[in-house]
């Protein structure tokens, strides 16, 4: 029973992550004309499933 619940939650998490990945690809495509270099970096990081900070923190 617990294993079934775990597998169900895992499948739901995978579905959510796949949807998020698709939406991020759409957003990246929209920003490509404005920020081509950052968009390329973001797309590569998404494909490799890596973390990426596109805009460093501004120090005041």
Secondary structure as UniProt FT lines:
FT   HELIX           2..31
FT   TURN            32..34
FT   HELIX           36..48
//
